[in-house]
């Protein structure tokens, strides 16, 4: 029952829609006919002419605008192409043989960019080949140029290093000369030619370093003059030892402080080590460290010479106390500590004038 009603309702709706469509179509045909009839009138023809004229003017404007823009694009493209060709020619005419590796890289990139700009233009085919040849040549020569520059840089660095070394050597020599001059001045002030011995406490640190550099030796010796052990710097004289050189110096210091003693001299010849005068008599002191004990003939000759020249006015001073018995058979002998006493005894043997 419900189905029948639905069908009837659907048929009714269709009939209504068909009737409305028929009426609309009839109205449309009527309006269309009236419009056509209007166009065929004088006013309709005028309106059509005006509309067609406006459309013609607009289309003519658009056509001219398109032609102008197209010509501008062609002219711009042509100008750009000519500019690109000019730049490409300029690049091709560059004297790349004088370029370094960085300049070659830059030039290579410019050529590739130039090729990219003209690659789609057939008018530039003749130039493309030249650019491609130039690119191939640069890519082939670039590694060679880089290696050559590295070699040149190494040579330049080597040359600079050698020049720096020469400069440093010159500065070193100049500085050494200045130091030598300064040392010579300091040595003159210290009067090293007249002073084989220096007491350490009397020297500055730099003076000690300077003396040690010039063959002075550190020693700790018993001093005849001070009657005590002292720290000293000694430069051994000739073939003598540190002890021998110091004892000569120490004995001379002691002698110069004794009233009545004069002409205190040290000798490097066959003469005694030290000679001096007291009460118009000549005296001699011989410093021994034990080396002559192995040279009996030379020692005997020395003793005979002293006995002949100075009679009983000479004395041996030994560097070590255990040498006293070994030298006592040759004459008057004294250890360091006994020198003042034995020297006084030897001097008293001379009658006062």
LOLUM-464660 format. One record per residue: y, x, z negated of N, C-alpha, C, O in turn; residue in one letter. Coordinates in steps of 0.02 Angstrom, whole numbers, padded with zeros to 5 digits, always signed. Layout:
<atoms>
YXZYXZYXZYXZA ...
</atoms>
This chain:
<atoms>
-00060+00041+00000+00000+00000+00000+00062+00043+00000+00109+00031+00039X +00064+00093-00043+00121+00139-00048+00127+00177+00017+00184+00192+00037X +00073+00195+00051+00074+00232+00113+00107+00191+00168+00146+00218+00208X +00092+00129+00171+00121+00085+00223+00195+00080+00214+00233+00079+00263X +00217+00076+00151+00289+00071+00138+00324+00135+00159+00380+00132+00186X +00293+00192+00148+00323+00256+00166+00330+00262+00241+00381+00286+00266X +00280+00239+00278+00282+00242+00352+00338+00197+00378+00376+00216+00422X +00341+00137+00350+00392+00090+00372+00461+00118+00358+00506+00113+00400X +00469+00148+00298+00533+00178+00279+00551+00235+00327+00609+00240+00347X +00503+00278+00346+00514+00334+00391+00536+00310+00459+00582+00338+00489X +00502+00256+00484+00520+00229+00550+00591+00201+00549+00628+00207+00598X +00608+00171+00492+00676+00143+00486+00729+00198+00489+00780+00191+00522X +00716+00251+00453+00764+00308+00452+00771+00338+00521+00827+00353+00542X +00716+00346+00557+00717+00375+00625+00760+00332+00672+00799+00358+00711X +00750+00265+00667+00788+00219+00710+00862+00225+00697+00902+00225+00743X +00881+00230+00633+00952+00236+00614+00981+00300+00641+01036+00300+00669X +00945+00356+00633+00969+00421+00657+00976+00420+00732+01025+00447+00759X +00928+00391+00767+00931+00388+00840+00992+00349+00863+01024+00367+00912X +01007+00294+00828+01064+00253+00847+01129+00291+00836+01174+00289+00878X +01133+00328+00778+01194+00367+00764+01203+00421+00816+01259+00432+00840X +01148+00455+00835+01152+00508+00885+01175+00480+00952+01213+00512+00988X +01151+00421+00969+01170+00390+01032+01245+00375+01033+01278+00386+01083X +01270+00350+00977+01341+00334+00973+01383+00398+00977+01435+00399+01010X +01361+00452+00941+01398+00516+00942+01399+00544+01012+01451+00568+01035X +01343+00542+01047+01338+00568+01115+01385+00530+01162+01418+00559+01205X +01387+00466+01152+01430+00425+01194+01503+00442+01181+01543+00447+01228X +01520+00452+01118+01589+00471+01100+01607+00539+01128+01662+00549+01153X +01560+00588+01124+01572+00656+01150+01584+00654+01225+01628+00687+01251X +01542+00614+01260+01550+00608+01333+01617+00577+01350+01649+00596+01399X +01638+00529+01308+01702+00497+01320+01759+00547+01312+01805+00550+01353X +01756+00588+01257+01809+00638+01244+01809+00691+01298+01863+00711+01321X +01750+00712+01319+01745+00763+01372+01776+00738+01436+01812+00774+01471X +01762+00675+01452+01788+00646+01513+01864+00641+01510+01899+00656+01559X +01889+00621+01452+01962+00616+01443+01994+00685+01450+02047+00692+01480X +01961+00738+01421+01989+00807+01424+01991+00832+01496+02040+00864+01517X +01938+00818+01533+01936+00839+01604+01990+00803+01643+02025+00833+01684X +01997+00740+01629+02049+00701+01664+02118+00728+01647+02163+00729+01689X +02126+00749+01582+02192+00776+01562+02206+00841+01598+02262+00853+01620X +02155+00884+01604+02165+00948+01638+02185+00939+01711+02219+00981+01740X +02164+00884+01739+02180+00872+01809+02250+00844+01818+02274+00836+01874X +02281+00829+01763+02350+00805+01767+02397+00864+01774+02376+00922+01766X +02461+00850+01787+02511+00904+01796+02519+00944+01732+02520+01006+01734X +02525+00910+01675+02533+00945+01611+02472+00987+01594+02477+01042+01568X +02414+00959+01609+02352+00996+01594+02348+01059+01635+02327+01112+01610X +02368+01054+01699+02367+01114+01741+02416+01167+01716+02402+01226+01717X +02474+01144+01693+02524+01192+01666+02496+01228+01604+02502+01289+01597X +02465+01188+01560+02437+01219+01499+02382+01268+01517+02378+01322+01488X +02340+01251+01564+02287+01297+01585+02315+01361+01614+02291+01416+01602X +02368+01353+01654+02400+01412+01684+02429+01458+01631+02422+01519+01634X +02462+01426+01582+02492+01467+01527+02437+01504+01489+02444+01563+01474X +02384+01468+01473+02329+01500+01435+02298+01556+01475+02285+01610+01448X +02287+01543+01540+02258+01595+01582+02305+01655+01587+02282+01712+01589X +02369+01643+01591+02418+01698+01595+02417+01741+01531+02418+01802+01534X +02415+01706+01474+02413+01743+01410+02349+01785+01405+02350+01842+01384X +02294+01753+01426+02230+01790+01425+02233+01850+01471+02207+01904+01455X +02264+01841+01530+02270+01896+01578+02312+01953+01550+02295+02012+01554X +02369+01934+01520+02413+01985+01490+02375+02024+01436+02379+02085+01432X +02339+01989+01394+02301+02022+01339+02248+02069+01366+02241+02126+01344X +02210+02043+01417+02157+02085+01446+02186+02146+01481+02157+02200+01479X +02243+02137+01514+02276+02193+01548+02299+02246+01497+02292+02306+01508X +02326+02222+01441+02347+02268+01387+02288+02308+01360+02292+02368+01351X +02233+02272+01347+02174+02306+01319+02145+02356+01369+02122+02409+01350X +02148+02338+01434+02122+02384+01485+02164+02447+01489+02139+02503+01491X +02230+02437+01490+02275+02496+01493+02268+02539+01430+02268+02601+01434X +02262+02507+01373+02254+02544+01310+02190+02586+01312+02189+02644+01291X +02136+02555+01338+02072+02591+01342+02077+02650+01390+02050+02704+01376X +02112+02639+01448+02120+02693+01497+02160+02751+01467+02141+02809+01476X +02214+02734+01432+02256+02787+01401+02216+02826+01349+02217+02888+01349X +02181+02791+01306+02142+02825+01254+02086+02867+01284+02071+02922+01260X +02056+02841+01337+02003+02879+01370+02030+02943+01401+01999+02996+01395X +02088+02937+01433+02120+02997+01463+02141+03047+01409+02133+03108+01418X +02167+03021+01353+02186+03066+01298+02126+03104+01271+02129+03164+01258X +02071+03068+01263+02009+03100+01237+01985+03153+01286+01964+03207+01266X +01988+03136+01352+01966+03185+01402+02012+03246+01401+01989+03303+01404X +02078+03233+01397+02126+03289+01395+02116+03332+01332+02116+03394+01335X +02108+03298+01276+02097+03335+01213+02033+03375+01216+02031+03433+01195X +01979+03343+01242+01916+03378+01248+01921+03438+01295+01893+03491+01283X +01960+03427+01350+01969+03482+01398+02009+03539+01367+01992+03598+01375X +02063+03521+01330+02103+03572+01297+02062+03610+01245+02066+03671+01239X +02022+03572+01207+01979+03604+01157+01928+03649+01189+01913+03703+01164X +01900+03625+01245+01851+03666+01281+01883+03730+01307+01854+03785+01301X +01944+03723+01336+01979+03782+01360+01995+03830+01303+01991+03891+01310X +02014+03801+01246+02028+03843+01187+01965+03878+01163+01966+03937+01146X +01909+03841+01162+01845+03871+01142+01824+03926+01191+01798+03977+01170X +01836+03913+01255+01820+03964+01305+01862+04027+01295+01838+04083+01299X +01927+04015+01280+01972+04072+01268+01950+04113+01208+01948+04174+01210X +01932+04078+01154+01908+04113+01094+01843+04150+01108+01833+04206+01084X +01799+04117+01146+01735+04149+01163+01746+04212+01205+01716+04264+01193X +01791+04207+01255+01808+04265+01296+01838+04321+01254+01823+04380+01264X +01881+04302+01208+01912+04352+01164+01859+04387+01122+01862+04448+01112X +01811+04349+01097+01757+04379+01057+01714+04425+01100+01694+04479+01077X +01701+04404+01162+01660+04445+01206+01694+04510+01226+01661+04560+01239X +01761+04509+01227+01799+04569+01247+01814+04615+01188+01846+04666+01197X +01791+04597+01129+01803+04639+01070+01765+04704+01075+01709+04706+01100X +01796+04759+01050+01764+04825+01051+01718+04832+00990+01735+04864+00940X +01659+04800+00995+01614+04798+00937+01585+04866+00920+01558+04875+00865X +01589+04914+00966+01561+04981+00951+01598+05016+00894+01572+05062+00864X +01659+04992+00880+01698+05021+00826+01692+04981+00761+01723+04998+00711X +01651+04927+00762+01644+04883+00704+01595+04913+00654+01545+04944+00672X +01611+04903+00590+01561+04919+00538+01514+04860+00530+01522+04809+00563X +01465+04867+00485+01414+04815+00478+01444+04748+00455+01423+04695+00479X +01492+04750+00410+01522+04687+00387+01560+04653+00443+01557+04592+00451X +01596+04692+00482+01633+04664+00539+01584+04637+00592+01598+04586+00623X +01528+04672+00601+01478+04647+00649+01448+04580+00626+01438+04535+00666X +01435+04574+00561+01408+04510+00535+01458+04454+00547+01440+04399+00569X +01521+04468+00531+01573+04417+00541+01579+04399+00615+01585+04341+00632X +01577+04450+00658+01582+04439+00730+01522+04399+00756+01529+04355+00799X +01463+04413+00729+01403+04377+00748+01408+04304+00730+01389+04261+00770X +01432+04289+00670+01440+04219+00649+01491+04182+00693+01482+04124+00709X +01545+04217+00712+01595+04186+00756+01566+04171+00824+01581+04119+00854X +01525+04216+00851+01493+04205+00916+01446+04145+00913+01445+04103+00959X +01407+04140+00859+01361+04083+00852+01400+04017+00846+01379+03967+00874X +01455+04019+00810+01497+03959+00804+01528+03940+00872+01531+03882+00890X +01549+03991+00909+01578+03979+00976+01525+03950+01023+01540+03906+01063X +01464+03976+01019+01409+03951+01061+01394+03878+01044+01380+03838+01088X +01396+03862+00980+01383+03793+00958+01435+03745+00986+01419+03688+01003X +01497+03767+00992+01551+03724+01016+01544+03707+01090+01563+03652+01111X +01518+03754+01130+01516+03742+01203+01445+03729+01229+01435+03723+01290X +01396+03725+01184+01327+03720+01208+01313+03654+01245+01267+03652+01286X +01351+03601+01231+01339+03536+01264+01383+03525+01325+01382+03472+01355X +01422+03575+01343+01467+03569+01401+01439+03611+01458+01433+03672+01452X +01423+03578+01514+01392+03613+01570+01440+03663+01603+01419+03711+01634X +01506+03650+01596+01555+03696+01627+01553+03765+01594+01579+03813+01623X +01524+03770+01536+01523+03834+01501+01456+03870+01504+01444+03917+01466X +01413+03848+01550+01346+03879+01555+01350+03954+01570+01312+03994+01543X +01398+03973+01613+01404+04044+01632+01424+04087+01571+01405+04145+01566X +01463+04055+01526+01486+04092+01466+01433+04093+01412+01429+04140+01372X +01392+04041+01410+01339+04037+01359+01292+04097+01365+01272+04127+01315X +01275+04114+01428+01229+04170+01439+01258+04235+01411+01224+04274+01379X +01323+04246+01425+01356+04307+01400+01357+04308+01323+01344+04360+01292X +01372+04251+01294+01374+04247+01220+01305+04261+01191+01299+04298+01142X +01254+04231+01221+01185+04241+01197+01164+04314+01204+01131+04341+01160X +01184+04346+01259+01170+04418+01268+01205+04459+01215+01177+04506+01186X +01268+04441+01201+01307+04477+01150+01276+04469+01082+01274+04516+01042X +01253+04408+01067+01221+04395+01002+01158+04436+00995+01145+04466+00943X +01118+04438+01048+01055+04477+01046+01070+04551+01036+01035+04586+00999X +01122+04576+01069+01140+04647+01063+01162+04664+00991+01142+04715+00964X +01202+04619+00962+01225+04631+00893+01167+04628+00844+01162+04670+00800X +01123+04578+00852+01066+04571+00807+01020+04631+00812+00986+04649+00764X +01019+04663+00871+00978+04723+00880+01010+04784+00848+00976+04826+00820X +01077+04789+00854+01112+04849+00830+01134+04845+00757+01149+04896+00726X +01135+04784+00729+01158+04776+00660+01117+04816+00610+01146+04851+00568X +01050+04813+00611+01010+04854+00563+01024+04929+00571+01025+04965+00522X +01034+04951+00634+01049+05022+00645+01115+05040+00614+01123+05093+00583X +01165+04995+00623+01231+05007+00595+01229+05010+00519+01262+05052+00488X +01189+04965+00489+01183+04964+00416+01152+05029+00390+01177+05058+00342X +01099+05052+00423+01067+05115+00402+01114+05174+00410+01117+05218+00367X +01152+05175+00466+01199+05229+00478+01253+05230+00424+01273+05283+00400X +01278+05170+00406+01329+05167+00354+01302+05191+00287+01337+05225+00250X +01240+05172+00271+01210+05195+00208+01205+05271+00207+01219+05303+00157X +01185+05299+00264+01180+05371+00269+01249+05403+00263+01257+05454+00228X +01299+05374+00296+01367+05400+00291+01393+05395+00220+01427+05441+00195X +01377+05339+00186+01398+05331+00117+01366+05383+00072+01397+05410+00026X +01301+05396+00084+01266+05447+00045+01298+05515+00055+01307+05553+00008X +01314+05531+00118+01346+05595+00133+01415+05599+00100+01434+05650+00072X +01452+05543+00103+01517+05542+00072+01512+05549-00004+01550+05585-00036X +01463+05513-00032+01452+05519-00105+01432+05590-00123+01455+05617-00174X +01390+05620-00082+01369+05689-00095+01429+05736-00092+01437+05781-00134X +01473+05724-00043+01533+05766-00036+01579+05756-00096+01607+05804-00122X +01586+05693-00118+01628+05679-00176+01599+05711-00239+01635+05738-00281X +01533+05706-00246+01500+05736-00304+01510+05812-00305+01526+05841-00357X +01502+05843-00246+01513+05915-00242+01585+05933-00260+01598+05982-00295X +01632+05892-00235+01702+05904-00250+01715+05895-00324+01752+05934-00355X +01685+05844-00354+01693+05833-00426+01663+05891-00466+01690+05912-00517X +01605+05916-00442+01573+05973-00476+01619+06034-00473+01628+06069-00522X +01647+06046-00413+01693+06103-00406+01754+06095-00452+01777+06143-00482X +01778+06033-00456+01836+06021-00499+01817+06031-00573+01855+06061-00611X +01758+06006-00592+01736+06015-00661+01724+06089-00677+01739+06112-00731X +01696+06125-00628+01685+06197-00638+01751+06234-00646+01757+06279-00687X +01800+06213-00606+01866+06243-00612+01895+06228-00681+01922+06272-00715X +01890+06165-00702+01915+06146-00768+01878+06185-00823+01908+06207-00872X +01812+06192-00813+01773+06228-00862+01795+06301-00867+01806+06327-00921X +01803+06333-00808+01826+06403-00807+01895+06410-00837+01909+06457-00875X +01938+06362-00820+02006+06363-00847+02005+06355-00923+02040+06390-00960X +01962+06308-00947+01957+06297-01019+01927+06358-01053+01949+06378-01107X +01875+06388-01022+01845+06447-01051+01895+06504-01056+01896+06542-01104X +01936+06510-01003+01988+06562-01004+02037+06550-01061+02057+06596-01096X +02056+06486-01069+02102+06470-01124+02070+06485-01192+02101+06513-01237X +02005+06468-01197+01969+06481-01260+01963+06556-01273+01971+06579-01330X +01949+06594-01219+01945+06667-01227+02012+06696-01249+02015+06739-01293X +02065+06672-01218+02132+06696-01237+02148+06677-01309+02176+06717-01347X +02129+06615-01327+02140+06594-01396+02098+06635-01445+02122+06654-01498X +02036+06648-01426+01992+06689-01469+02019+06760-01475+02018+06789-01530X +02041+06788-01419+02068+06856-01421+02129+06860-01466+02138+06908-01503X +02172+06807-01462+02231+06805-01506+02209+06802-01579+02236+06837-01622X +02160+06759-01593+02136+06751-01662+02102+06816-01686+02111+06835-01744X +02065+06849-01642+02032+06912-01661+02083+06966-01675+02074+07007-01720X +02138+06967-01636+02191+07016-01648+02224+07004-01715+02240+07051-01752X +02234+06939-01732+02264+06923-01797+02218+06946-01854+02241+06968-01906X +02153+06940-01843+02105+06962-01894+02096+07038-01894+02067+07066-01941X +02121+07071-01841+02115+07144-01834+02042+07166-01839+02024+07208-01880X +02001+07136-01797+01930+07150-01800+01914+07223-01782+01863+07249-01804X +01956+07255-01742+01943+07325-01724+01946+07370-01785+01915+07423-01786X +01984+07349-01836+01992+07390-01896+01953+07362-01955+01952+07392-02009X +01921+07305-01946+01887+07272-02002+01816+07252-01983+01805+07197-01956X +01768+07295-01997+01698+07277-01983+01669+07228-02034+01615+07200-02024X +01706+07217-02089+01682+07174-02142+01737+07126-02164+01795+07144-02171X +01717+07062-02174+01762+07011-02200+01727+06975-02257+01668+06959-02252X +01765+06961-02310+01739+06921-02366+01745+06848-02346+01798+06825-02326X +01690+06811-02351+01688+06742-02327+01740+06698-02360+01770+06655-02327X +01752+06708-02424+01800+06665-02460+01872+06674-02435+01915+06632-02448X +01884+06729-02398+01951+06742-02372+01961+06712-02302+02014+06719-02273X +01909+06679-02276+01911+06655-02207+01910+06578-02203+01883+06545-02247X +01940+06552-02150+01934+06480-02136+01868+06467-02100+01834+06514-02078X +01850+06404-02094+01788+06386-02059+01790+06409-01987+01740+06436-01962X +01847+06400-01953+01852+06420-01883+01849+06496-01876+01820+06521-01828X +01878+06531-01923+01876+06605-01921+01804+06630-01929+01783+06677-01896X +01767+06597-01973+01697+06617-01983+01657+06605-01918+01619+06648-01896X +01667+06546-01889+01632+06530-01826+01649+06580-01771+01606+06601-01733X +01713+06599-01768+01735+06646-01717+01703+06714-01727+01679+06745-01679X +01701+06738-01789+01672+06804-01803+01597+06804-01791+01570+06852-01763X +01563+06751-01810+01491+06746-01798+01476+06746-01723+01425+06773-01700X +01522+06716-01685+01514+06715-01612+01522+06785-01582+01495+06799-01528X +01559+06829-01616+01572+06896-01591+01533+06949-01631+01561+06999-01652X +01469+06935-01642+01420+06984-01667+01426+07000-01741+01394+07048-01764X +01464+06962-01779+01465+06972-01851+01404+06936-01881+01383+06884-01856X +01377+06965-01935+01317+06938-01967+01333+06918-02039+01372+06951-02073X +01303+06863-02061+01312+06843-02130+01268+06887-02175+01212+06905-02156X +01294+06904-02234+01256+06945-02281+01279+06931-02352+01335+06906-02364X +01235+06947-02398+01251+06940-02470+01236+07007-02501+01178+07023-02515X +01288+07047-02513+01279+07117-02533+01316+07132-02598+01365+07100-02617X +01290+07184-02631+01324+07208-02692+01382+07253-02671+01372+07301-02633X +01442+07238-02695+01502+07274-02675+01519+07330-02725+01523+07318-02785X +01529+07391-02698+01547+07447-02742+01616+07437-02772+01629+07456-02829X +01660+07406-02732+01729+07397-02755+01733+07343-02809+01766+07353-02860X +01700+07285-02797+01704+07229-02844+01651+07232-02898+01654+07196-02948X +01601+07276-02888+01546+07282-02935+01512+07215-02947+01497+07195-03004X +01500+07181-02892+01467+07115-02896+01442+07097-02825+01463+07126-02776X +01397+07048-02823+01373+07024-02758+01425+06978-02727+01455+06936-02761X +01435+06984-02663+01483+06942-02627+01454+06920-02560+01411+06954-02531X +01478+06863-02536+01459+06838-02470+01507+06867-02419+01568+06863-02426X +01479+06897-02367+01520+06933-02319+01497+06918-02247+01443+06892-02235X +01541+06937-02200+01524+06939-02129+01532+07011-02106+01585+07041-02115X +01479+07039-02077+01478+07110-02060+01460+07119-01986+01415+07086-01960X +01497+07163-01953+01479+07182-01885+01452+07253-01887+01491+07300-01896X +01386+07262-01879+01356+07329-01884+01388+07378-01836+01397+07364-01777X +01406+07437-01863+01438+07488-01822+01385+07530-01786+01338+07554-01817X +01393+07538-01720+01349+07579-01679+01276+07559-01691+01257+07501-01684X +01234+07608-01711+01163+07594-01722+01147+07582-01796+01089+07579-01815X +01199+07575-01836+01189+07566-01908+01170+07494-01924+01180+07448-01885X +01141+07486-01984+01121+07420-02008+01180+07385-02041+01233+07414-02051X +01168+07321-02057+01219+07282-02093+01234+07314-02160+01293+07321-02179X +01182+07334-02196+01191+07364-02263+01231+07429-02258+01276+07441-02299X +01215+07472-02209+01250+07536-02201+01324+07524-02186+01368+07555-02217X +01338+07480-02139+01408+07466-02120+01446+07438-02179+01503+07458-02191X +01415+07392-02216+01449+07363-02273+01463+07416-02327+01517+07417-02356X +01414+07458-02342+01423+07508-02395+01478+07558-02378+01516+07579-02422X +01484+07576-02314+01539+07621-02294+01605+07587-02308+01651+07616-02337X +01610+07524-02287+01672+07485-02297+01687+07477-02372+01743+07487-02394X +01635+07459-02410+01643+07447-02482+01664+07511-02518+01707+07509-02562X +01633+07568-02500+01650+07632-02532+01722+07652-02517+01757+07677-02561X +01744+07640-02454+01812+07658-02436+01862+07615-02474+01915+07639-02496X +01847+07550-02482+01890+07506-02522+01897+07531-02593+01951+07532-02622X +01841+07552-02620+01840+07577-02689+01881+07642-02695+01921+07649-02741X +01872+07688-02648+01905+07753-02651+01981+07747-02645+02018+07783-02679X +02004+07701-02603+02077+07694-02592+02112+07668-02654+02174+07672-02658X +02075+07641-02702+02106+07614-02763+02105+07664-02821+02131+07650-02875X +02075+07722-02810+02071+07772-02864+02130+07820-02858+02142+07850-02805X +02166+07827-02912+02224+07873-02912+02203+07944-02898+02153+07968-02924X +02241+07978-02856+02229+08048-02840+02187+08058-02778+02187+08112-02750X +02152+08006-02756+02111+08012-02695+02154+07996-02634+02192+07947-02634X +02148+08037-02583+02187+08027-02521+02144+08045-02460+02088+08068-02467X +02173+08033-02402+02139+08050-02338+02067+08023-02335+02021+08059-02317X +02059+07960-02353+01993+07929-02350+01978+07911-02277+02013+07872-02246X +01924+07942-02250+01907+07932-02179+01833+07917-02172+01791+07942-02209X +01818+07875-02120+01747+07865-02104+01733+07897-02036+01776+07900-01993X +01670+07920-02028+01652+07958-01968+01590+07928-01936+01545+07903-01969X +01588+07933-01869+01529+07912-01831+01494+07971-01799+01448+07963-01759X +01517+08032-01816+01488+08093-01787+01438+08122-01836+01415+08088-01882X +01421+08188-01825+01374+08221-01871+01405+08234-01938+01371+08255-01985X +01471+08222-01944+01505+08229-02007+01477+08178-02056+01443+08131-02036X +01492+08186-02119+01470+08138-02169+01500+08069-02154+01550+08064-02119X +01470+08017-02182+01494+07949-02168+01566+07940-02193+01606+07910-02158X +01582+07966-02252+01650+07959-02280+01673+08026-02307+01635+08062-02340X +01734+08043-02293+01765+08103-02323+01831+08083-02355+01864+08036-02333X +01851+08121-02407+01916+08108-02439+01936+08172-02476+01897+08219-02483X +01998+08172-02500+02025+08230-02537+02043+08208-02608+02068+08153-02620X +02028+08253-02654+02046+08242-02724+02063+08309-02755+02023+08356-02753X +02122+08313-02783+02145+08377-02811+02140+08434-02761+02117+08489-02776X +02161+08418-02700+02162+08468-02645+02093+08494-02627+02087+08547-02597X +02042+08456-02644+01974+08475-02626+01944+08420-02581+01959+08361-02589X +01903+08440-02535+01870+08393-02490+01804+08369-02522+01766+08407-02551X +01793+08304-02516+01732+08274-02541+01700+08231-02485+01732+08212-02437X +01635+08218-02494+01600+08179-02444+01550+08131-02477+01520+08147-02529X +01542+08073-02447+01492+08024-02469+01447+08008-02409+01472+07995-02354X +01382+08008-02420+01334+07993-02368+01297+07929-02387+01269+07924-02441X +01299+07881-02343+01266+07816-02355+01196+07819-02323+01189+07835-02264X +01145+07802-02362+01076+07804-02336+01040+07739-02351+01045+07711-02406X +01004+07715-02301+00965+07653-02308+00890+07666-02304+00850+07619-02306X +00870+07730-02299+00799+07747-02296+00775+07766-02228+00718+07788-02221X +00815+07758-02176+00791+07773-02108+00780+07848-02097+00734+07867-02061X +00821+07891-02129+00814+07963-02119+00753+07993-02155+00733+08049-02141X +00723+07954-02200+00664+07980-02235+00607+07992-02187+00563+08034-02200X +00606+07956-02131+00554+07966-02080+00571+08023-02032+00530+08042-01990X +00633+08049-02038+00655+08104-01994+00673+08164-02038+00732+08180-02048X +00622+08196-02063+00631+08250-02112+00675+08306-02087+00718+08331-02123X +00665+08326-02025+00703+08382-01997+00777+08363-01993+00821+08403-02011X +00791+08303-01968+00860+08280-01961+00893+08273-02029+00951+08289-02038X +00854+08248-02079+00881+08240-02146+00895+08307-02178+00947+08316-02210X +00851+08356-02169+00861+08422-02198+00922+08455-02166+00961+08488-02200X +00930+08447-02100+00988+08476-02066+01053+08446-02092+01103+08480-02101X +01051+08382-02105+01110+08348-02131+01128+08374-02201+01186+08387-02216X +01078+08380-02243+01089+08404-02312+01115+08476-02311+01162+08493-02348X +01086+08518-02269+01109+08588-02264+01182+08591-02242+01220+08632-02267X +01200+08548-02195+01270+08547-02170+01317+08527-02227+01370+08557-02235X +01298+08476-02266+01340+08453-02321+01346+08506-02376+01400+08516-02404X +01291+08539-02392+01292+08591-02443+01337+08649-02422+01374+08678-02462X +01332+08665-02357+01372+08721-02333+01446+08705-02332+01488+08747-02349X +01463+08644-02311+01534+08628-02303+01566+08604-02368+01624+08621-02382X +01529+08564-02408+01560+08533-02467+01533+08559-02533+01555+08538-02587X +01486+08607-02529+01457+08635-02591+01428+08580-02634+01381+08545-02614X +01458+08572-02694+01433+08520-02740+01476+08457-02738+01469+08413-02781X +01520+08454-02689+01568+08398-02686+01546+08342-02638+01587+08315-02600X +01485+08325-02639+01461+08269-02598+01406+08232-02635+01376+08258-02682X +01393+08170-02614+01345+08127-02649+01316+08077-02599+01349+08053-02553X +01252+08061-02611+01217+08011-02571+01220+07944-02609+01204+07941-02668X +01240+07891-02573+01237+07823-02601+01183+07785-02563+01187+07777-02502X +01132+07761-02600+01077+07727-02567+01087+07651-02570+01118+07626-02616X +01060+07616-02520+01069+07544-02517+01025+07507-02566+01042+07452-02588X +00967+07537-02584+00921+07505-02631+00904+07553-02687+00900+07613-02678X +00896+07525-02746+00885+07566-02805+00820+07606-02801+00817+07661-02828X +00769+07579-02768+00704+07614-02764+00707+07675-02718+00659+07713-02715X +00764+07685-02684+00771+07744-02641+00799+07805-02680+00797+07861-02655X +00824+07792-02740+00854+07847-02779+00805+07905-02790+00824+07962-02777X +00743+07892-02812+00696+07948-02822+00680+07985-02757+00669+08046-02758X +00677+07950-02702+00658+07981-02639+00712+08027-02611+00697+08075-02575X +00775+08014-02629+00830+08056-02604+00854+08107-02656+00893+08152-02639X +00831+08100-02718+00857+08144-02772+00841+08217-02761+00876+08261-02786X +00788+08232-02723+00769+08301-02710+00819+08337-02664+00819+08398-02659X +00862+08296-02629+00909+08327-02581+00978+08337-02610+01019+08372-02580X +00992+08308-02668+01058+08317-02696+01076+08260-02743+01033+08221-02765X +01141+08255-02759+01165+08203-02804+01155+08135-02769+01177+08126-02712X +01123+08087-02804+01108+08021-02776+01129+07967-02825+01125+07976-02886X +01152+07910-02797+01173+07854-02840+01154+07788-02808+01158+07779-02747X +01134+07742-02850+01125+07672-02827+01194+07640-02825+01243+07670-02847X +01197+07581-02801+01263+07548-02794+01297+07539-02862+01356+07555-02870X +01259+07513-02909+01290+07498-02974+01311+07561-03012+01355+07557-03055X +01281+07618-02997+01298+07679-03033+01352+07721-02999+01372+07773-03025X +01377+07699-02942+01425+07739-02904+01488+07755-02944+01508+07813-02947X +01521+07706-02977+01582+07723-03014+01571+07778-03066+01611+07824-03073X +01515+07772-03102+01501+07821-03154+01487+07890-03124+01514+07939-03148X +01445+07894-03074+01426+07959-03045+01483+07989-03004+01490+08050-03000X +01524+07946-02973+01582+07971-02936+01631+08003-02984+01659+08056-02971X +01642+07969-03040+01688+07996-03090+01662+08063-03117+01702+08109-03128X +01598+08068-03126+01568+08131-03149+01576+08186-03098+01589+08244-03115X +01567+08168-03032+01574+08219-02979+01647+08242-02975+01659+08301-02964X +01693+08198-02982+01764+08216-02977+01786+08259-03036+01830+08301-03029X +01756+08248-03094+01774+08288-03152+01750+08360-03147+01773+08403-03185X +01704+08373-03102+01681+08441-03093+01735+08485-03063+01730+08546-03066X +01785+08456-03035+01839+08494-03004+01893+08504-03056+01919+08456-03084X +01910+08568-03071+01962+08580-03121+02030+08556-03098+02049+08564-03040X +02067+08525-03143+02134+08501-03127+02181+08560-03114+02177+08611-03147X +02226+08550-03065+02275+08603-03048+02338+08593-03088+02385+08632-03081X 
</atoms>
